[in-house]
Every structure is written in structure tokens, then in C-alpha cells.
Amino acid sequence: SASEVDDHDIWQSSVLGFSMVSVDEASIDRVFHKIEEHIESLGLAEISGFQKEYLHY
């Protein structure tokens, strides 16, 4: 899933959140890497930070 999660009132900035469920971290890393590459390839925004958090249950 994807959502704008912060900076709602700042037109020059956006914080996007993505979530994914999988049985292994490697598949999640591949998907998130493709998301990051796609956003950069559009040339519409600069990614100033990228952080991941894994929750294990």
C-alpha cells in the first residue's frame, strides 16, 4: 500500500509511506528498490531520504 503520510500542508514537500507483507526481507528490498528507482526516473521529485523498518511476527 502507499500513502502520503506527512507534510500535507507544504506544497514543496511530501512524505510517502509504503507498506508490504512478505515471508522474506529480500523480496521486500527488491520491490522497494524498484519503487525508489521509478520515482527517481520520473524526474518530478528529488528523494531526500529513504528509511525502512521491518516488523517480524
VENQUITA-V676264 format. One record per helix or strand of 2 or more residues. SS is the DSSP state (h for helix, s for strand). FROM is the first residue (numbers start at 1). TO is the last residue. If there is no record, write none. Layout:
ss: <SS SS>
from: <FROM FROM>
to: <TO TO>
//
This chain:
ss: <s s h>
from: <2 15 25>
to: <6 18 42>
//
